[in-house]
Structures are given as structure tokens and as C-alpha cells.
Amino acid sequence: MAEVLKIAIQKSGRLYDESVKLLKDCGIGLKNGINRLKTEVDNFPMEIYFLRDDDIPQYVEDAVANVGIVGENVVYEKNKQVDIVEKLGFGKCRLSVAVSKNEKYDKVSFLANKRIATSYPLLVQQFLDKNNVKAEIHAISGSVEIAPGIGLADAIVDLVSSGSTLFMNGLKEVETVLDSQAVLIKNKNLDAARTQLLEKFLFRIRAVKKAKNNKYILLNAPNEKLKDIIGLLPGMKSPTVLPLAEAGWSSVHSVVDENDFWDIIAKLKEAGAQGILVVPIEKMIM
């Protein structure tokens, strides 16, 4: 029987949809994981396990799953013997300290001898130790943000994305303990056959990530401005330049990084580019 790569993803929750989308963008078709523990894949040697996110590091350490997609916050809190092999660029959030919006917080020493409610006691203890602060940690699960309001704690440490939940509960974010995103983890003792499958999977992931971070642009340029315009468009190697039917004009094709996109577009317009067309990239193989 041929080897398969067993991957664990979140059964439901904030990382489920993006994990499924990543697999599909990598050409891996799967059935809905709701109320399912496992599904096989027809077009790649892979089995997919649908688990609670808190359980994924343990399953990977125990080699029940070979790899898993989970938040960095969970990896570090569970402290299992696994390796992070790729940051995936979605599920970004931060593990932050929050206090009542009426508190005058100035520095970490504010937390000394305070009660801190959190679902991440290990990470909070490490944060306190790093800052030489002693405090009382109350480990709770769920609805951490209500703890100060009901008198259970003086501060909380919880995941924050937009901060709206903190605001609604009369809290303000004051310190970042950890910046987190979804990561791909693997068992430390992955055998050679599954390591090879993992490399094939990573090749697809990186092509998808690269495409997501870049835009393909096409534009028309007067030949007398061509040198200046090309100077703004390095592309992967160099821009593609093709003559247009109209004399004195060329079509220029290139790839632009998402982070630099609007700045470069503005400079292209100033340099004389016209008819700029922007096209999303599905995959990008380097």
C-alpha cells in the first residue's frame, strides 16, 4: 500500500475555512469536514483528519497525523515536540494583555500581584518570567474577556484580531505577548517517504503563497519612455516587452509585489504608462 501524508486541520473555527481553501488552491480536493473525523483525497496521496485545534500538536507529536495546520499560539502553548515547517500567512492575530479601559497602564510592572485570566497559562507565565513580574494566573477556557467585569481578574491575556470584542467589554489592549498566524507543523521523526510527500505539498503551498502576494500587470508604454518604465518593473527576472501594432508603442508585462503595488502604479502613471491592466495570479512557480 502506497504511503500517504496524514494532515490534521481544524474541524471548525477560525482556521477551518482558510485551511480548506489552501488545500483546494493546492489542487487537493476534499469533502466537507463537518461531523467527519477523516477523509481521503483522490488526487494526492493524503488523508485529512478534522480535529480540535488544541489537539492537533499532540496528534502530530504522536504521529497519528504526520503534519498539521494550527495557530502558532496553540503550538507554543501546548509545547509539544513538533517542528514548524512553514508560516502560512492567514489566521493572523496577536495574543495580548488587556485591562479595563479606565486603568492607567504604563508598563508590564502594572501586572505585578494582579490576577490574570487566560486560556494560555504557559505563554503568560513565560511572558511574566521574561519581564520579572509575579502575578496570579487564572487558567480558564472561553469568554476570557468577561473576567474583569465579573471580578474574576484584573487583566486578561487573549487572542485579538480587530479588538472589537475587547472594546465591547470595556477593555483596552496594552501589551502584545505573541504575534501569531497559521503554521504547518510536522512530526519530528517523519520518515523518508512522507518527507518526500511533504516536500511536494510544500512546493504547492509556496506557489500559492507567492501568487497571492503578487499581481500580474500589463500596460502600454510609449517607446521613448520605455527605459524609465522598465526601471520601475523588475518582475521575476525582467519585464516582457512586445511591440504594439501602433508604431512607437510597446506592451509591457510584469509581476508586482502586493506590498509595493499602489506605489509602483502611481510611478508608472507618472512615467507615461497607459492602459494599465491588473490580473490576479493563480499559481506562481519559481
C-alpha atoms as one frame of an Amber mdcrd trajectory, in Angstrom:
protein
   0.000   0.000   0.000   1.378   3.391  -1.004   2.281   5.817   1.752   0.004
   8.804   2.362   0.642  12.080   4.140  -1.746  12.392   7.078  -2.632  16.013
   7.770  -4.688  17.345  10.672  -6.701  20.534  10.261  -9.167  22.338  12.480
 -12.605  20.718  12.467 -14.346  24.080  12.884 -13.392  27.550  13.988 -11.376
  30.462  12.715  -8.750  28.470  10.783 -11.050  25.878   9.182 -12.200  27.827
   6.105  -8.729  29.141   5.237  -7.146  25.708   5.743  -9.664  24.118   3.376
  -9.137  26.937   0.865  -5.369  26.420   0.977  -5.754  22.716   0.282  -8.109
  23.396  -2.630  -5.784  26.091  -4.034  -3.031  23.452  -3.888  -5.169  21.209
  -6.087  -6.217  18.950  -3.229  -9.934  18.216  -3.286 -11.688  17.274  -0.061
 -15.173  16.771   1.249 -16.716  18.908   3.967 -15.152  18.099   7.339 -18.137
  18.998   9.484 -19.114  15.931  11.563 -16.331  13.906   9.929 -13.132  12.678
  11.556 -11.243  11.696   8.413 -11.450  11.934   4.635  -9.210  10.694   1.846
  -8.082  12.651  -1.192  -8.402  11.284  -4.720  -5.763  13.379  -6.490  -2.911
  13.465  -3.936  -1.586  10.788  -1.527  -3.111  12.400   1.538  -5.570  11.717
   4.348  -7.171  14.640   6.157  -8.115  14.493   9.834 -10.566  17.035  11.258
  -9.690  17.781  14.897  -9.989  20.349  17.654  -7.166  22.857  17.194  -5.876
  22.253  20.740  -5.459  18.542  19.944  -3.513  18.929  16.688   0.015  19.339
  18.184  -0.468  16.204  20.295  -1.691  14.160  17.311   1.329  15.292  15.285
   3.784  14.573  18.120   2.291  11.084  18.466   2.494  10.536  14.664  -1.243
   9.872  14.424  -1.018  12.743  11.948   2.241  13.456  10.124   1.612  17.165
   9.693  -0.970  19.704  10.835  -2.242  23.228  10.256  -2.682  25.138  13.520
  -2.100  28.573  15.046   1.352  29.407  16.381  -0.304  30.338  19.671  -1.534
  26.746  20.074   1.854  25.273  19.081   3.711  27.279  21.711   1.082  26.878
  24.423   0.825  23.097  24.042   4.642  22.863  23.879   4.707  19.518  22.061
   7.689  18.032  20.232   6.859  19.187  16.686   8.606  21.302  14.064   7.159
  24.380  12.374   7.959  23.985   8.668   6.020  26.841   7.053   4.187  30.003
   8.088   1.014  30.104   6.021   0.101  33.791   6.057  -3.520  33.513   7.236
  -5.241  33.442  10.610  -3.123  36.371  11.754  -3.824  37.631  15.256  -1.961
  38.506  18.417  -2.015  37.230  21.957  -2.351  40.387  24.002  -2.691  41.719
  27.511  -5.849  43.756  28.061  -7.026  45.740  31.067 -10.036  47.899  31.891
 -10.151  50.972  29.668 -10.179  53.123  32.830  -6.880  51.738  34.130  -3.722
  53.837  33.831  -1.402  51.219  32.360   2.175  52.320  31.717   4.357  49.193
  31.653   4.394  45.454  32.353   5.124  46.003  36.047   1.478  47.123  36.332
   0.629  43.398  36.331   2.626  42.666  39.491   0.452  40.828  42.029  -2.567
  41.165  39.747  -4.963  38.371  38.764  -4.705  37.490  35.058  -7.353  35.377
  33.320  -6.248  33.485  30.212  -6.575  30.323  28.158  -2.793  30.423  27.622
  -1.223  29.956  31.079   2.123  28.652  29.762   2.680  31.584  27.407   1.548
  34.071  30.033   3.923  32.596  32.621   6.790  32.791  30.127   5.888  36.426
  29.396   5.797  37.286  33.104   9.085  35.492  33.779  10.739  37.326  30.891
   9.664  40.635  32.415  10.465  39.619  36.038   6.856  40.099  37.102   4.972
  37.888  39.565   1.218  37.618  39.124  -1.630  35.192  39.770  -2.729  33.323
  36.633  -6.311  32.044  36.385  -6.494  29.461  33.588  -9.991  29.474  32.084
 -11.448  28.425  28.744 -13.843  30.560  26.764 -15.239  34.060  27.400 -11.973
  35.289  28.890 -12.896  38.894  28.105 -15.704  38.957  30.703 -13.382  38.040
  33.595 -12.553  41.621  34.722 -16.205  42.671  34.524 -17.349  39.920  36.892
 -14.477  40.421  39.319 -12.561  37.256  38.438  -9.434  39.049  37.219  -7.705
  42.420  36.972  -6.405  41.739  33.460  -6.693  39.165  30.692  -4.435  37.685
  28.030  -6.369  36.560  24.980  -6.275  36.412  21.183  -7.051  39.699  19.463
  -7.796  40.347  15.794  -9.751  43.580  15.397 -10.074  44.457  19.083 -13.860
  44.881  18.820 -14.583  42.198  21.444 -12.291  43.933  23.927 -13.972  47.277
  23.234 -17.446  45.827  23.793 -16.312  44.504  27.166 -14.761  47.774  28.322
 -11.164  46.622  27.828  -8.119  48.043  26.086  -5.123  46.228  24.611  -1.862
  47.215  26.301   0.839  44.611  25.500   1.484  42.018  22.804   2.657  38.667
  24.140   2.859  36.901  20.764   2.140  37.630  17.105   0.515  34.530  15.670
  -0.615  33.070  12.356  -1.466  29.653  10.950   1.556  27.385  10.514   2.249
  23.949   9.094   3.814  21.653  11.678   5.316  18.191  11.255   6.297  15.219
  13.350   9.984  15.396  14.295  10.627  11.832  13.125   8.900  11.912   9.759
  10.093   9.025   7.594  11.742   9.481   4.187   8.677   8.572   2.108   6.404
  11.028   3.915   9.112  13.687   3.948   9.133  13.467   0.169   5.347  13.861
   0.096   5.641  16.833   2.442   8.140  18.494   0.086   5.690  18.088  -2.801
   2.942  19.599  -0.667   5.198  22.498   0.390   6.058  23.160  -3.252   2.351
  23.696  -3.937   1.830  25.800  -0.809   4.707  28.118  -1.697   3.449  28.544
  -5.261   0.020  29.533  -3.925   1.501  31.925  -1.347   3.767  33.546  -3.914
   0.852  34.075  -6.286  -1.271  35.609  -3.532   1.444  38.156  -2.756   1.903
  39.293  -6.367  -0.108  40.854  -9.204   0.416  40.448 -12.938   0.232  43.769
 -14.763   0.079  44.680 -18.444   0.466  48.228 -19.710   1.070  50.250 -22.840
   4.163  52.438 -22.961   5.465  54.985 -25.479   8.858  53.772 -26.684  10.587
  56.985 -25.665   9.509  56.309 -22.056  10.204  52.576 -22.170  13.534  52.674
 -20.333  12.078  54.638 -17.407   9.031  52.385 -17.171  11.091  49.180 -17.299
  13.225  50.579 -14.496  10.140  50.556 -12.285   9.264  46.945 -13.141  11.935
  44.389 -12.289   9.441  41.489 -12.353  10.685  37.984 -11.568  13.724  38.461
 -13.838  12.844  41.360 -16.159   9.630  42.647 -17.734   8.365  41.229 -21.024
   8.219  43.859 -23.785   6.233  43.337 -27.022   5.710  45.795 -29.888   2.159
  47.053 -30.437   0.519  47.396 -33.833   0.660  51.165 -33.398   4.138  52.454
 -34.193   6.106  53.923 -31.313   4.321  51.916 -28.612   5.062  48.702 -26.724
   3.170  46.413 -24.391   4.952  45.713 -21.095   4.118  42.707 -18.895   5.467
  42.189 -15.377   4.801  40.989 -11.840   4.465  43.415  -8.930   4.611  42.615
  -5.235   1.307  43.298  -3.456   3.039  45.438  -0.803   4.514  47.783  -3.430
   1.579  47.702  -5.836  -0.066  51.118  -5.409   3.229  52.975  -5.094   4.531
  51.424  -8.337   1.251  52.018 -10.198   1.407  55.715  -9.315   5.003  55.937
 -10.534   4.118  54.119 -13.775   1.360  56.648 -14.499   3.778  59.500 -13.855
   6.314  57.877 -16.200   3.800  57.776 -19.069   2.266  54.286 -18.851  -1.283
  53.934 -20.170  -3.984  51.264 -20.224  -2.696  49.506 -17.121  -4.407  46.145
 -16.628  -4.055  44.188 -13.360  -4.625  40.427 -13.310  -4.598  38.107 -10.257
  -2.145  35.203 -10.348  -3.474  31.739  -9.523  -0.129  29.967  -9.082   3.451
  31.213  -9.265   6.226  28.640  -9.842   9.729  29.964  -9.266
